Amino acid sequence: MKNNEIPPMQKTGIFITLIISTFVTAMSTTVTANMIPNFTEYFDVSANLAQWLTSGATLISGIIIPVTAFLLKKVPNRIYFFVTMLAYTLGSLSTFLAQAFPILLVSRLIQAVGCGMMIPFGQIMLLHLYPTEKHGRVMAAFSMASMVSTVVGPTYAGLMLEAAGWRGVFASLFVFGLVIIVVGSIFMKNIIPKAEAELNVGYVLLSALGFASLLIGVSNMSSGSVLKLTSGGLIVIGILFLGVFSRLQLTSKKPMLNLRVFKEPSFLIAVVISICLYLISMGTGMILPLFTKSICGFSDSAYGYATLVGSILAVFTTLYAGRVYDKMGIKPMFFAGIVLFAVYSIMGICFSANTGIVYIAATFALQTVAMSMLNSPATTMALSKLSGNIRIDGSAVFNTIRQISSSLASTLSVLIYTLAGSDIHAVHVVYVYYGIVTIAIVISVFLYLKATPQMASL
């Protein structure tokens, strides 16, 4: 069905369905970040193991996203949507019923399959649904759903924990999934045209082994040694697998991930920026709750309220960022976001065991606003210049890297925190790391704008 043949009310219904489903599924990937202290106590596991409920979920999402490039070309949109939401909803139910940590972790991974399938689906559907001149605002709404939801996740969990416990959080996600399935049955239509595509199982396994080995290797470095097979060895294996995978994708006539999209400069810089953004944002989602509750001694609800203002600001900033991008280009967004990230890192370095909850709330709000200023323009920049099936490939590549970055971010932040002593000094070390990532954003943006001045008017 062509987008100009869809009645306005139907188009609005599809838009709302996609935004809500993306928001809920993406939010579920980070709700556990705020619950790590609860899980370590309830299941008697370490923080490093419990954080896999977050990093493992984002890893699975990243692994499944490349497959969506094939599915989006071959499977009717309605069927794709219902399979996605069914996986998410059943995973949510299973997490609610879990009596042991391994079952909880497996259930989270099933839930993450739904998230991994939904993000590129919503993105491509919206770009097909609306004309190019509206892509900035549409992608701002999508970024609000896919990115701000990950910020809202810990806030939502914090407010729910004391009211209904951690099982109540997953029960609510199950109910959300059921409601979305009902709404989708009313509005969802087949929009994306079918195209020729093949799924190479070998490519899927190669990428999955590469990503998993790399992430597990980094996580296992908490023991303090990079020379062990389970840490440094797995990292090397992961890099080798990913290197072979990338080489095959570049030389194959029918690649699973069309890495040639990196030849588009705007796509390349968007990927670099996105990686840095998620290293800071997703890392914060792991470290700030540990600092607030374990070091400062605040309750779950106190942390939830502290992050509420930042979550609300993130929604409005993301939506406004799309309008600014359409009218003024990305350069103002770059500069404002970088300054806020720099201030955020400095404020984090100034944390102490006596830091007040208002200061924590202000720090969190700075980070969410900075992330919101840069994320939706980066998404638009990555995909708006691509067209047709290459846009599907670009979405798969972009979101795969973003999800893997999210998973790696959670693991790296907890790793740095653990190696540095799991105390207030360790928190300072983590925020120095965030400052270094911010410098990386500055350098990449400066070099790119210097090489391609026309980027400022994009």
C-alpha positions as CSV (number, residue, x, y, z in Angstrom):
1,M,0.0,0.0,0.0
2,K,1.4,3.4,-1.0
3,N,1.5,6.1,1.7
4,N,-0.6,8.5,-0.3
5,E,-3.4,5.9,-0.4
6,I,-3.6,5.6,3.4
7,P,-6.4,7.6,4.9
8,P,-5.2,10.3,7.4
9,M,-6.9,8.6,10.4
10,Q,-5.3,5.3,9.5
11,K,-1.9,6.9,9.1
12,T,-2.3,8.5,12.5
13,G,-3.3,5.2,14.0
14,I,-0.2,3.5,12.5
15,F,2.0,6.3,13.8
16,I,0.6,6.1,17.3
17,T,0.9,2.3,17.3
18,L,4.5,2.3,16.2
19,I,5.5,5.0,18.7
20,I,3.8,3.3,21.6
21,S,5.1,-0.2,20.7
22,T,8.7,1.1,20.2
23,F,8.5,3.1,23.4
24,V,7.4,0.2,25.6
25,T,9.7,-2.4,24.0
26,A,12.8,-0.2,24.2
27,M,11.9,0.9,27.7
28,S,12.0,-2.7,28.8
29,T,15.7,-3.0,28.0
30,T,16.7,-0.6,30.8
31,V,14.1,-1.2,33.5
32,T,16.5,-3.7,35.1
33,A,19.3,-1.2,35.4
34,N,17.7,0.3,38.4
35,M,16.9,-3.1,39.9
36,I,20.4,-4.6,40.0
37,P,20.7,-4.1,43.8
38,N,17.3,-5.8,44.2
39,F,18.3,-8.8,42.1
40,T,21.7,-9.2,43.7
41,E,19.9,-9.5,47.1
42,Y,16.9,-11.6,46.0
43,F,18.8,-14.1,43.8
44,D,22.1,-13.8,45.7
45,V,24.2,-13.0,42.6
46,S,27.0,-10.5,41.9
47,A,26.3,-7.1,40.4
48,N,28.5,-8.1,37.4
49,L,26.2,-11.1,36.7
50,A,23.0,-9.1,37.4
51,Q,24.0,-6.4,34.9
52,W,23.6,-9.1,32.2
53,L,19.9,-8.6,32.5
54,T,20.5,-5.2,30.8
55,S,23.6,-5.8,28.7
56,G,22.4,-9.3,27.7
57,A,19.1,-7.9,26.5
58,T,20.7,-5.1,24.4
59,L,23.2,-7.7,23.0
60,I,20.3,-10.0,21.8
61,S,18.6,-7.0,20.4
62,G,21.8,-6.1,18.5
63,I,22.2,-9.7,17.2
64,I,18.6,-9.9,16.0
65,I,18.5,-6.6,14.2
66,P,20.6,-7.7,11.2
67,V,18.1,-10.4,10.6
68,T,15.3,-7.8,10.4
69,A,16.8,-6.4,7.2
70,F,15.8,-9.8,5.6
71,L,12.5,-10.1,7.4
72,L,11.3,-6.6,6.5
73,K,11.8,-7.4,2.8
74,K,10.1,-10.7,2.9
75,V,7.5,-10.8,5.7
76,P,4.2,-8.7,5.5
77,N,4.2,-5.9,8.0
78,R,1.2,-7.1,9.9
79,I,2.6,-10.5,10.5
80,Y,6.0,-9.1,11.4
81,F,4.4,-6.8,13.9
82,F,2.3,-9.5,15.7
83,V,5.2,-12.0,15.9
84,T,7.4,-9.2,17.4
85,M,4.9,-8.2,20.0
86,L,4.1,-11.9,20.8
87,A,7.8,-12.5,21.6
88,Y,7.9,-9.4,23.7
89,T,4.7,-10.2,25.6
90,L,5.6,-13.8,26.3
91,G,9.0,-12.8,27.5
92,S,7.5,-10.3,29.9
93,L,5.1,-12.9,31.3
94,S,8.0,-15.3,31.8
95,T,10.1,-12.7,33.6
96,F,7.2,-12.0,36.0
97,L,6.9,-15.8,36.8
98,A,10.7,-16.5,37.1
99,Q,11.7,-18.2,40.3
100,A,15.5,-18.5,39.5
101,F,18.0,-16.2,38.0
102,P,18.8,-18.3,35.0
103,I,15.1,-18.4,34.1
104,L,14.9,-14.7,34.6
105,L,17.8,-14.1,32.3
106,V,16.5,-16.3,29.5
107,S,13.1,-14.7,29.8
108,R,14.8,-11.3,29.4
109,L,16.5,-12.4,26.3
110,I,13.2,-13.6,24.8
111,Q,11.8,-10.2,25.6
112,A,14.8,-8.5,24.0
113,V,14.0,-10.3,20.7
114,G,10.8,-8.3,20.5
115,C,12.7,-5.1,21.1
116,G,15.4,-5.9,18.5
117,M,12.7,-6.6,15.9
118,M,10.6,-3.6,16.7
119,I,13.2,-0.8,16.6
120,P,14.1,-1.0,12.9
121,F,10.6,-1.9,12.0
122,G,9.2,1.3,13.5
123,Q,11.9,3.4,12.0
124,I,11.5,2.1,8.4
125,M,7.7,2.1,8.6
126,L,7.7,5.8,9.6
127,L,10.1,6.8,6.9
128,H,7.9,5.1,4.3
129,L,4.8,6.6,5.8
130,Y,5.9,10.3,5.7
131,P,7.6,12.4,3.0
132,T,11.3,13.5,3.3
133,E,10.4,17.0,4.4
134,K,8.8,15.6,7.6
135,H,11.6,13.1,8.4
136,G,13.2,15.4,11.0
137,R,10.0,15.6,13.1
138,V,9.1,12.0,12.5
139,M,12.5,10.8,13.6
140,A,12.4,13.1,16.6
141,A,9.1,11.3,17.6
142,F,10.7,7.9,16.9
143,S,13.9,8.9,18.9
144,M,11.6,9.9,21.8
145,A,10.2,6.4,21.7
146,S,13.4,4.4,21.1
147,M,15.9,6.5,23.1
148,V,14.0,8.5,25.7
149,S,12.2,5.3,26.7
150,T,15.6,3.9,27.8
151,V,16.0,6.9,30.0
152,V,12.5,6.6,31.3
153,G,13.0,2.9,32.0
154,P,15.0,3.3,35.3
155,T,12.6,6.1,36.4
156,Y,9.6,3.9,35.8
157,A,11.2,0.9,37.6
158,G,12.2,3.1,40.5
159,L,8.7,4.4,41.0
160,M,7.2,0.9,40.6
161,L,9.6,-1.0,42.8
162,E,8.4,0.1,46.2
163,A,4.8,0.0,45.1
164,A,4.7,-3.4,43.5
165,G,8.2,-4.9,43.7
166,W,10.3,-6.1,40.8
167,R,7.7,-8.6,39.7
168,G,5.2,-5.8,39.4
169,V,7.4,-4.1,36.9
170,F,7.4,-7.1,34.6
171,A,3.7,-7.7,35.1
172,S,3.0,-4.1,33.9
173,L,5.2,-4.7,30.8
174,F,3.1,-7.8,30.1
175,V,-0.1,-5.8,30.3
176,F,1.4,-3.1,28.0
177,G,2.3,-5.8,25.4
178,L,-1.3,-7.2,25.4
179,V,-2.8,-3.7,24.9
180,I,-0.4,-3.0,22.0
181,I,-1.3,-6.2,20.3
182,V,-5.0,-5.2,20.5
183,V,-4.3,-1.7,19.1
184,G,-2.1,-3.1,16.4
185,S,-4.8,-5.4,15.2
186,I,-6.9,-2.3,14.5
187,F,-4.5,0.0,12.7
188,M,-1.5,-1.9,11.4
189,K,-1.3,-2.2,7.6
190,N,1.2,-3.6,5.1
191,I,3.2,-0.6,3.8
192,I,6.8,-1.7,3.0
193,P,6.9,-3.4,-0.4
194,K,8.4,-6.8,-0.6
195,A,11.8,-7.3,-2.2
196,E,14.3,-10.0,-3.0
197,A,16.4,-11.1,-0.1
198,E,18.3,-14.1,1.2
199,L,19.2,-15.1,4.8
200,N,22.7,-16.5,5.2
201,V,22.7,-18.5,8.4
202,G,26.5,-18.5,8.4
203,Y,26.6,-14.8,8.4
204,V,24.1,-14.7,11.3
205,L,26.2,-17.1,13.4
206,L,29.4,-15.3,12.6
207,S,28.1,-11.9,13.7
208,A,26.4,-13.4,16.8
209,L,29.6,-15.2,17.9
210,G,31.7,-12.0,17.2
211,F,29.4,-9.7,19.2
212,A,28.9,-12.2,22.1
213,S,32.6,-13.1,22.4
214,L,33.6,-9.4,22.5
215,L,31.0,-8.5,25.1
216,I,31.6,-11.5,27.3
217,G,35.4,-11.0,27.1
218,V,35.0,-7.3,28.3
219,S,32.7,-8.4,31.1
220,N,35.1,-11.1,32.3
221,M,37.9,-8.5,32.6
222,S,36.4,-7.7,36.1
223,S,38.8,-10.3,37.4
224,G,41.6,-7.8,36.7
225,S,43.5,-9.7,34.0
226,V,43.3,-9.2,30.2
227,L,45.6,-12.2,29.5
228,K,43.1,-14.9,30.4
229,L,41.3,-16.8,27.6
230,T,37.9,-15.9,29.2
231,S,38.7,-12.2,28.9
232,G,41.4,-11.0,26.6
233,G,41.2,-14.3,24.6
234,L,37.5,-13.8,23.9
235,I,38.0,-10.2,23.0
236,V,40.5,-11.2,20.4
237,I,38.2,-14.0,19.1
238,G,35.3,-11.5,18.9
239,I,37.4,-9.0,16.9
240,L,38.5,-11.7,14.5
241,F,35.0,-13.0,14.0
242,L,33.7,-9.5,13.4
243,G,36.6,-8.7,11.0
244,V,35.9,-11.8,8.9
245,F,32.2,-11.0,9.0
246,S,32.8,-7.4,7.8
247,R,35.1,-8.6,5.0
248,L,32.5,-11.1,3.8
249,Q,29.7,-8.4,3.9
250,L,31.9,-6.0,1.8
251,T,32.7,-8.7,-0.8
252,S,29.4,-10.5,-1.0
253,K,26.9,-9.8,-3.7
254,K,24.1,-10.5,-1.3
255,P,25.3,-9.3,2.1
256,M,23.3,-9.7,5.3
257,L,24.4,-6.2,6.4
258,N,25.2,-3.9,3.5
259,L,28.3,-2.2,5.0
260,R,28.7,-0.1,1.9
261,V,26.3,2.4,3.5
262,F,29.4,3.7,5.4
263,K,30.4,5.3,2.1
264,E,27.8,7.9,2.8
265,P,29.6,10.5,5.0
266,S,26.5,11.6,7.0
267,F,25.9,7.9,7.8
268,L,29.4,7.3,9.0
269,I,29.5,10.4,11.4
270,A,26.0,9.5,12.7
271,V,27.3,6.0,13.7
272,V,30.3,7.5,15.4
273,I,28.2,10.0,17.3
274,S,25.6,7.4,18.2
275,I,28.3,5.0,19.7
276,C,29.6,7.8,21.9
277,L,26.1,8.8,23.0
278,Y,25.2,5.4,24.1
279,L,28.5,4.8,25.9
280,I,27.6,7.7,28.1
281,S,23.8,7.3,28.4
282,M,23.5,3.6,28.8
283,G,26.5,3.6,31.1
284,T,24.8,6.2,33.3
285,G,21.8,4.0,33.5
286,M,24.0,1.4,35.3
287,I,26.2,3.6,37.4
288,L,23.9,6.3,38.7
289,P,21.5,3.9,40.4
290,L,24.5,2.1,42.1
291,F,25.9,5.5,43.3
292,T,22.5,6.8,44.4
293,K,21.4,3.7,46.3
294,S,24.5,1.8,47.3
295,I,26.8,4.8,48.2
296,C,24.4,7.6,49.0
297,G,21.8,5.3,50.6
298,F,18.7,6.7,48.9
299,S,15.6,4.5,48.3
300,D,14.3,3.1,45.0
301,S,11.5,5.7,44.9
302,A,13.9,8.5,45.7
303,Y,15.9,7.6,42.7
304,G,12.8,7.3,40.6
305,Y,11.6,10.8,41.5
306,A,15.2,12.1,41.0
307,T,15.2,10.9,37.4
308,L,11.6,11.9,36.7
309,V,12.4,15.5,35.8
310,G,15.2,14.4,33.4
311,S,12.9,11.9,31.8
312,I,10.2,14.6,31.1
313,L,12.8,17.0,29.8
314,A,14.1,14.3,27.5
315,V,10.7,13.9,25.9
316,F,10.3,17.5,25.1
317,T,13.9,18.1,24.1
318,T,13.8,15.2,21.7
319,L,10.6,16.4,20.0
320,Y,11.9,20.0,19.8
321,A,15.3,18.8,18.4
322,G,13.5,17.5,15.3
323,R,12.1,20.9,14.5
324,V,15.4,22.6,15.1
325,Y,17.1,20.1,12.9
326,D,14.6,20.7,10.0
327,K,15.0,24.5,10.3
328,M,18.6,25.1,11.3
329,G,20.6,22.0,10.6
330,I,22.6,19.9,13.0
331,K,25.4,22.2,13.9
332,P,23.6,24.1,16.8
333,M,22.6,20.7,18.2
334,F,26.1,19.4,18.1
335,F,27.5,22.4,20.1
336,A,24.8,22.5,22.7
337,G,24.8,18.8,23.3
338,I,28.6,18.6,23.6
339,V,28.7,21.5,26.2
340,L,26.0,19.8,28.3
341,F,27.8,16.4,28.2
342,A,31.0,18.2,29.3
343,V,29.2,19.8,32.3
344,Y,27.6,16.5,33.1
345,S,31.0,14.7,33.3
346,I,32.4,17.5,35.6
347,M,29.4,17.3,37.9
348,G,29.8,13.5,38.1
349,I,33.4,13.9,39.1
350,C,32.3,16.1,41.9
351,F,30.0,13.5,43.4
352,S,30.6,12.5,47.1
353,A,28.9,10.1,49.5
354,N,27.0,13.1,50.9
355,T,25.7,14.3,47.5
356,G,22.0,15.4,47.8
357,I,19.2,13.9,45.7
358,V,18.5,17.3,44.0
359,Y,22.1,17.5,42.7
360,I,21.8,13.9,41.4
361,A,18.5,14.9,39.7
362,A,20.1,17.9,38.1
363,T,23.1,15.8,36.9
364,F,20.8,13.2,35.4
365,A,18.7,15.9,33.7
366,L,21.7,17.4,32.0
367,Q,22.7,14.0,30.6
368,T,19.2,13.3,29.2
369,V,18.8,16.7,27.6
370,A,22.3,16.4,26.0
371,M,21.4,12.9,24.7
372,S,18.1,14.1,23.4
373,M,19.7,17.0,21.5
374,L,22.0,14.8,19.5
375,N,20.2,11.4,19.2
376,S,17.3,12.2,16.9
377,P,19.3,14.5,14.5
378,A,22.0,11.7,14.3
379,T,19.3,9.2,13.4
380,T,17.8,11.5,10.7
381,M,21.3,12.2,9.4
382,A,22.1,8.5,9.1
383,L,19.0,7.5,7.2
384,S,17.4,10.4,5.5
385,K,19.8,10.5,2.5
386,L,19.3,6.8,1.9
387,S,16.4,5.5,-0.1
388,G,14.6,2.4,-1.1
389,N,16.0,-1.0,0.1
390,I,19.3,0.6,0.9
391,R,17.5,2.5,3.7
392,I,16.4,-0.8,5.2
393,D,20.0,-2.0,5.1
394,G,21.2,1.3,6.6
395,S,18.6,1.0,9.4
396,A,19.7,-2.5,10.2
397,V,23.4,-1.5,10.3
398,F,22.8,1.7,12.3
399,N,20.5,0.0,14.9
400,T,22.8,-3.1,15.2
401,I,25.8,-0.9,16.0
402,R,23.6,1.2,18.4
403,Q,22.3,-1.8,20.3
404,I,25.7,-3.4,20.5
405,S,27.1,-0.1,21.8
406,S,24.4,0.0,24.4
407,S,25.2,-3.5,25.6
408,L,29.0,-2.7,25.6
409,A,28.3,0.6,27.4
410,S,26.6,-1.1,30.3
411,T,29.3,-3.7,30.6
412,L,32.2,-1.2,30.3
413,S,30.8,1.2,32.9
414,V,30.2,-1.6,35.5
415,L,33.7,-3.1,34.6
416,I,35.4,0.3,35.2
417,Y,33.4,0.8,38.4
418,T,34.3,-2.7,39.7
419,L,38.0,-2.5,38.8
420,A,38.3,0.9,40.4
421,G,37.0,-0.4,43.8
422,S,33.2,-0.1,43.7
423,D,33.3,3.0,45.9
424,I,33.0,6.8,45.4
425,H,36.5,6.9,43.9
426,A,35.3,4.4,41.3
427,V,32.3,6.6,40.4
428,H,34.8,9.5,39.8
429,V,36.8,7.2,37.5
430,V,33.7,6.3,35.5
431,Y,32.9,10.0,35.0
432,V,36.4,10.7,33.9
433,Y,35.8,8.0,31.3
434,Y,32.5,9.8,30.2
435,G,34.6,13.0,29.8
436,I,37.0,11.2,27.5
437,V,34.1,9.9,25.4
438,T,32.8,13.5,25.2
439,I,36.2,14.6,23.9
440,A,35.9,11.8,21.3
441,I,32.6,13.4,20.1
442,V,34.2,16.8,19.9
443,I,37.1,15.5,17.8
444,S,35.0,13.5,15.4
445,V,32.5,16.3,14.9
446,F,35.2,18.9,14.4
447,L,37.1,16.8,11.8
448,Y,34.0,16.0,9.9
449,L,32.6,19.5,9.8
450,K,36.1,20.8,8.7
451,A,36.3,18.2,5.9
452,T,32.7,18.7,4.8
453,P,31.4,22.2,5.7
454,Q,28.1,21.6,3.9
455,M,27.3,19.3,6.8
456,A,26.4,22.4,8.9
457,S,23.4,23.0,6.7
458,L,22.0,19.5,6.7
